[in-house]
Amino acid sequence: MSRHAKPDAPIYITMGEPAGVGPEVAMLAFDALKGRVGNHPLRLVGDPDVFRVCGKIDLGCVIPVAEQAERKAGTPDPANNAAVIASIDKCVRAAMHGEIAAMVTAPISKAVLMRGGFPYSGHTEYLAHLTGAPRAIMMLAAPALRVVPLTIHTPLSEVPKLISTDAIIEAGEIILQSLVRDFAVKKPRLAVAGLNPHAGESGTLGGEDHDIIMPAVNALRMKGHTVAGPLPADTMFHGEARARYDAALCMYHDQALIPIKTLAFWEAVNVTLGLPIVRTSPDHGTALDIAGKGKADPRSMIAAIELAAQMADARG
């Protein structure tokens, strides 16, 4: 069980993969926000030497970890994994003890971590483990749209096997609860996308929409929630359609991420729902190809920090 943080508690930002743009965008965002969002001072978490190599930094704003890392821009090294994981661990412990308002994670290299024996497929799964959350869900949030993919990094051929009525109900309830708690939406409205073209066209284009998705939508409605669906995905993301809901539950990765990245590439924020703590992240990867070249863009990191503050304040 996490403890409530004070209204002026800091927000911690991890360094992420030392070889990527994570430390750079963390520092650029810190500078752009002048080290503070609202009542929340910002702190960078990781090996101070990694941040120092990236540019000028007040080391008083860095929370160090015991493990060391070496930054070789563009060339990740599994030897840095301990420091990467330690920065995440430190933030989670602080958040669970109510010492910080929220944590913002810079991008990590899942492949490098897993080569070093890390047993989790990404931040979301690891944070669920650390916090004891029964299920954590990835939301991409921007002012224009909030989307949740029911299945994430799954081959498209495997998606139908992983969709179930129970999974949709569980995800829907987590999203609706988060809209109230984290986004201050008093009467949340959820849109649920169909799986097949035209949401199955009355079963002629696939039976999953009628047999699996519709029962989940009905079950959520029976619990008193405002839920629409299954909706044809090709007509649910234009402006008039988006005005009818507060978040969309999609069936697979690209169905959710293509519309939000088209509408708000630099404003989209990765939010983990279902945790007892607030965690956000920029919606981009390590970008090893531009690391250390002065090309890193901090806009998504800035948006992630600002949203983390808003969510923390909404939770009170």
C-alpha positions in Angstrom: 0.0 0.0 0.0 1.4 3.4 -1.0 1.3 6.4 1.2 -0.1 9.8 0.1 2.6 12.4 -0.7 2.5 16.0 0.4 1.2 18.6 -2.0 4.7 19.9 -2.5 6.5 16.5 -2.9 9.0 16.3 -5.6 8.8 14.4 -8.9 11.6 12.0 -9.7 12.8 11.4 -13.3 15.0 8.4 -14.1 18.0 8.5 -16.4 16.8 5.6 -18.5 19.2 3.9 -20.9 22.6 5.7 -20.5 23.5 5.3 -24.2 20.2 6.8 -25.4 18.5 10.1 -25.4 16.9 9.6 -22.0 19.4 11.4 -19.9 19.5 14.2 -22.5 15.7 14.8 -22.7 15.5 14.5 -18.9 18.0 17.4 -18.5 16.5 19.4 -21.3 13.1 19.1 -19.8 14.4 19.9 -16.3 16.0 23.1 -17.7 12.9 24.0 -19.8 10.7 23.7 -16.7 13.3 25.5 -14.5 13.4 22.5 -12.2 9.8 22.7 -11.1 6.2 22.0 -12.1 3.6 23.8 -9.9 4.4 22.9 -6.3 6.6 20.0 -7.3 10.4 20.4 -7.5 12.0 18.0 -10.1 14.9 15.7 -9.3 16.9 13.5 -11.7 17.7 9.9 -10.5 20.6 7.8 -11.7 24.4 7.9 -11.9 25.5 11.6 -11.7 28.3 11.0 -14.1 25.9 10.0 -16.9 24.1 13.3 -16.5 27.4 15.2 -16.2 28.5 13.9 -19.5 25.3 15.1 -21.2 25.8 18.7 -20.2 25.8 21.2 -17.4 23.8 20.1 -14.4 23.4 21.1 -10.7 24.4 17.9 -9.0 22.3 19.0 -6.1 19.3 18.1 -8.2 20.5 14.6 -8.9 19.5 11.7 -6.6 22.4 9.2 -7.0 22.1 5.4 -7.1 24.8 3.2 -5.8 25.5 1.4 -9.1 27.7 3.1 -11.7 27.1 3.5 -15.4 29.2 4.6 -18.3 27.6 6.7 -21.1 28.7 5.8 -24.6 26.2 7.6 -26.7 24.6 5.2 -29.2 26.2 2.1 -27.8 24.3 0.4 -25.0 26.1 -1.9 -22.6 24.5 -4.6 -20.4 27.1 -3.6 -17.8 24.9 -0.5 -17.2 21.8 -2.5 -16.4 22.2 -2.5 -12.7 22.3 1.3 -12.6 19.2 1.5 -14.9 17.2 -0.8 -12.7 18.4 0.8 -9.5 17.1 4.2 -10.7 13.7 2.7 -11.3 13.7 0.9 -8.0 14.7 4.0 -6.1 11.8 6.0 -7.6 9.3 3.2 -6.8 10.4 2.9 -3.2 10.1 6.7 -2.8 6.7 6.8 -4.4 5.4 3.9 -2.3 6.5 5.6 0.9 4.9 8.9 -0.1 8.2 10.7 -0.4 7.5 11.8 -4.0 4.4 12.8 -5.9 5.1 10.9 -9.0 7.9 9.2 -11.1 8.7 9.9 -14.7 10.8 7.3 -16.5 13.2 8.0 -19.4 13.2 5.3 -22.1 15.1 2.0 -21.4 16.4 -0.6 -23.8 14.3 -3.7 -23.2 16.5 -5.8 -25.5 19.7 -4.8 -23.6 18.1 -5.4 -20.2 16.7 -8.8 -21.2 20.1 -9.8 -22.6 21.4 -9.2 -19.1 18.8 -11.5 -17.5 16.1 -8.9 -16.8 12.9 -11.1 -16.7 10.3 -8.3 -17.6 9.3 -7.2 -21.0 9.3 -3.5 -20.1 8.6 -0.8 -17.5 4.9 -1.6 -17.2 5.4 -5.2 -16.2 8.3 -4.4 -13.8 6.4 -1.6 -12.1 3.4 -3.9 -11.6 5.8 -6.4 -9.9 7.4 -3.8 -7.7 4.1 -2.3 -6.5 2.1 -5.5 -6.2 -0.5 -4.3 -8.7 -2.7 -7.1 -10.0 -2.7 -5.7 -13.5 -1.0 -2.6 -15.0 -2.2 -1.1 -18.3 -0.5 1.2 -20.8 -2.4 4.3 -21.8 -1.2 6.9 -24.3 -2.6 10.2 -23.3 -2.6 13.6 -25.1 -5.0 16.6 -24.9 -6.7 15.4 -28.1 -7.0 11.7 -27.3 -6.5 9.0 -24.7 -6.0 5.4 -25.9 -5.3 2.0 -24.3 -4.3 -1.1 -26.4 -5.7 -4.3 -24.8 -2.8 -6.2 -26.4 0.5 -4.5 -26.7 3.6 -6.0 -28.3 1.9 -9.0 -29.8 2.1 -10.3 -33.4 -1.1 -9.4 -35.2 -1.8 -13.1 -35.9 -1.9 -13.8 -32.2 -4.2 -10.9 -31.2 -7.6 -12.7 -31.6 -6.4 -15.5 -29.2 -5.6 -13.0 -26.5 -8.9 -11.1 -26.6 -11.4 -12.2 -24.0 -14.6 -10.8 -22.4 -13.0 -10.8 -19.0 -9.9 -9.0 -20.1 -11.9 -6.3 -21.7 -14.1 -5.9 -18.6 -11.0 -5.7 -16.4 -9.2 -3.2 -18.6 -12.4 -1.1 -18.9 -12.9 -0.9 -15.2 -9.2 0.2 -14.6 -9.5 2.8 -17.3 -12.8 4.2 -16.0 -11.4 4.3 -12.4 -8.3 6.1 -13.6 -10.2 8.7 -15.5 -11.9 9.7 -12.3 -8.9 9.4 -10.0 -6.1 10.6 -12.2 -7.7 12.8 -14.8 -10.5 14.4 -12.7 -13.3 13.2 -15.1 -16.4 13.0 -13.0 -18.5 11.0 -15.3 -16.1 9.1 -17.6 -17.2 7.8 -21.0 -15.3 4.8 -22.6 -15.3 3.9 -26.2 -14.4 0.3 -27.1 -13.1 -0.5 -30.6 -14.1 -3.5 -32.6 -11.5 -6.0 -33.7 -12.6 -6.5 -37.3 -13.4 -4.1 -40.1 -16.7 -2.4 -39.5 -16.8 -4.0 -36.0 -17.5 -7.4 -37.7 -20.4 -6.2 -39.9 -23.0 -8.2 -38.0 -20.7 -11.2 -38.0 -20.0 -11.4 -41.7 -16.4 -10.1 -41.2 -15.6 -12.0 -38.0 -17.4 -13.1 -34.9 -15.2 -11.7 -32.2 -17.0 -8.3 -32.0 -20.4 -9.9 -31.4 -19.3 -12.9 -29.3 -16.5 -11.4 -27.2 -16.4 -7.6 -27.2 -20.2 -6.9 -27.1 -20.7 -9.0 -23.9 -17.9 -7.1 -22.2 -19.5 -3.7 -23.2 -22.8 -4.9 -21.9 -21.3 -6.1 -18.6 -19.7 -2.7 -18.1 -22.9 -1.0 -18.8 -24.7 -3.2 -16.3 -22.3 -2.0 -13.7 -23.4 1.6 -14.4 -20.6 2.7 -16.7 -21.0 4.8 -19.8 -19.5 2.6 -22.5 -20.0 2.6 -26.3 -19.0 -0.2 -28.6 -17.8 -2.2 -30.3 -17.2 0.7 -32.7 -15.6 0.5 -36.1 -12.1 1.7 -35.6 -12.0 3.6 -38.9 -14.7 6.1 -37.8 -14.0 6.6 -34.1 -11.0 8.9 -34.2 -12.1 12.0 -36.1 -12.9 15.1 -34.1 -16.7 14.7 -33.7 -16.3 11.1 -32.7 -13.6 11.9 -30.1 -15.9 14.4 -28.5 -18.2 11.6 -27.4 -15.7 9.8 -25.2 -12.9 10.4 -22.7 -10.8 7.3 -23.5 -10.7 4.6 -26.1 -10.0 0.9 -25.4 -8.5 -0.6 -28.6 -7.8 -4.3 -29.3 -4.2 -4.1 -30.5 -1.1 -1.9 -30.6 -1.4 -0.1 -33.9 -5.1 0.4 -33.7 -4.4 2.6 -30.6 -1.1 4.1 -31.4 -1.5 5.2 -35.0 -4.3 7.7 -34.3 -2.7 9.3 -31.2 0.7 9.5 -32.8 -0.9 11.1 -35.9 -2.8 13.6 -33.8 -0.2 14.4 -31.1 3.2 12.9 -31.8 5.2 15.2 -29.5 2.4 15.6 -26.9 1.6 11.9 -26.3 2.5 10.5 -22.9 2.8 6.9 -21.8 0.9 6.5 -18.5 0.7 3.3 -16.5 -2.8 2.7 -15.1 -3.6 0.3 -12.3 -0.6 1.2 -10.1 -0.9 2.6 -6.6 1.6 5.3 -7.7 1.8 7.8 -10.5 4.1 6.9 -13.4 4.4 8.5 -16.8 7.0 8.4 -19.6 7.7 10.1 -22.9 6.1 8.3 -25.8 9.4 7.5 -27.6 12.3 5.1 -27.3 16.0 5.4 -26.7 16.7 6.9 -30.2 20.3 5.5 -30.1 20.9 6.9 -33.6 20.7 10.5 -32.5 22.0 10.2 -28.9 24.8 12.6 -28.1 24.3 14.6 -31.4 22.3 17.5 -30.0 19.2 16.4 -31.8 17.1 15.1 -28.9 13.7 16.7 -28.6 12.4 17.1 -25.0 8.8 17.9 -25.8 7.4 14.5 -25.0 9.4 14.4 -21.8 8.1 17.8 -20.8 4.5 16.6 -21.5 5.2 13.5 -19.4 6.4 15.6 -16.4 3.5 18.0 -16.6 1.0 15.2 -16.8 2.6 13.4 -13.9 2.1 16.6 -11.8 -1.5 17.0 -12.9 -2.2 13.3 -12.0 -0.6 13.6 -8.7 -2.6 16.8 -7.9 -5.8 15.1 -9.0 -5.1 12.2 -6.6 -4.7 14.8 -3.9 
